[in-house]
Amino acid sequence: MRKTHTCIFILATLFIIGCTKPYNPITISSNANILVVEGFINTGSDSTIVKLSRTVIIANKTTASPETKATVTVENAQGTAYPLTEIVKGTYASPALNLDNTKQYRIRIKTTNGKPMCLTWSMQN
């Protein structure tokens, strides 16, 4: 019985190792320097966090390019703005905003190169 388990383990290990194939994505040599926005607006009692970064060339050693010193705010349709503070390079946050989740909000971003950007969505349960 023990030999059978050992044999099955060895065969399974060889099968798993033998079936891996490297993935080589098609890459481009130029960087479009696109702004990447990751995050969420929390309407409850937790923080709102938004991470800003720029795209990088896969072949380079750089794994991340945070967008620093941007102005990031959460705004409602009535124009009330809630600023987010940069807590680490490229990460902007605010403590609990206690927002009304039946209303529309947007994130307004102004990068250091002066280009404004606005993302709008409705909160839903």
CORCORVEN-V434803 format. One record per residue. N is the residue number from 0. PSI is psi as a letter, one per 20 degrees, with the letter a starting at -180 (999 if undefined). Layout:
# CORCORVEN-V434803
n;psi
N;PSI
N;PSI
This chain:
# CORCORVEN-V434803
n;psi
0;g
1;h
2;h
3;g
4;g
5;g
6;g
7;g
8;g
9;g
10;g
11;g
12;g
13;h
14;g
15;g
16;h
17;i
18;j
19;p
20;p
21;q
22;p
23;n
24;q
25;p
26;q
27;q
28;i
29;q
30;p
31;i
32;l
33;p
34;p
35;p
36;p
37;p
38;a
39;q
40;o
41;o
42;i
43;b
44;j
45;r
46;q
47;p
48;p
49;p
50;p
51;p
52;r
53;q
54;q
55;r
56;p
57;h
58;i
59;r
60;i
61;p
62;i
63;q
64;n
65;q
66;o
67;r
68;k
69;r
70;o
71;p
72;q
73;p
74;q
75;r
76;h
77;i
78;j
79;p
80;p
81;o
82;q
83;q
84;q
85;o
86;h
87;r
88;o
89;i
90;p
91;p
92;r
93;q
94;a
95;p
96;i
97;l
98;q
99;o
100;j
101;i
102;r
103;q
104;r
105;q
106;p
107;p
108;p
109;o
110;r
111;i
112;j
113;j
114;o
115;q
116;q
117;p
118;p
119;p
120;r
121;q
122;p
123;q
124;999
